[in-house]
């Protein structure tokens, strides 16, 4: 194993209900004595294509949003969805204070929108971003493939990230187009086999 570091060196805090979070433990079992280093892990995961979403919310009347590639369904009953956010994110504090958030599933032609919401020091909601307030107030981006409106359900600190789980209050599909994907550090589109 190249670039391994000792297991259990994380100083991450945990909260929530899920599983054993003792450093060096995985689901109550001992983990291997070594783990892959961050760069090796990042390079390996880069070969996995991921869908791209923009998480939006409004707190104190100010819209906020960020790009995420970690979005996933969690449960159908109750309907739960999740994403991960870096604890060091300077954007996350505002959405985390909101009473709900929206997940905007980007279409394949929205790479620039994804890049805009990943940038720092830019007004992400200024033109050319097109959006409208959703039924509960969270910004809904225009021309996305789908959206979900979620109520905060649970957050769990894990390693250097926070897992955010939302209870889905509303979901809508806005077209059957191709999704935006992120692979090998670049945005791209899905092409189905014939």
Secondary structure, DSSP 8 states (H G I E B T S, - for coil): -TT-EETT-------SSSS---TTEETTEE--SEE--HHHHHHHHTTS-EE-EEEEEEETTEEEEEEES--EEEETTTTEEEEEEETT-SSHHHHHTSS-EEEEE-BTT-HHHHHHHH-SSS-TTSTT--EEE-TTS-EEETT-SEEEEEEEEEEEEETTEEEEEEEEEEEEE-----BEEEETTEEEE-----
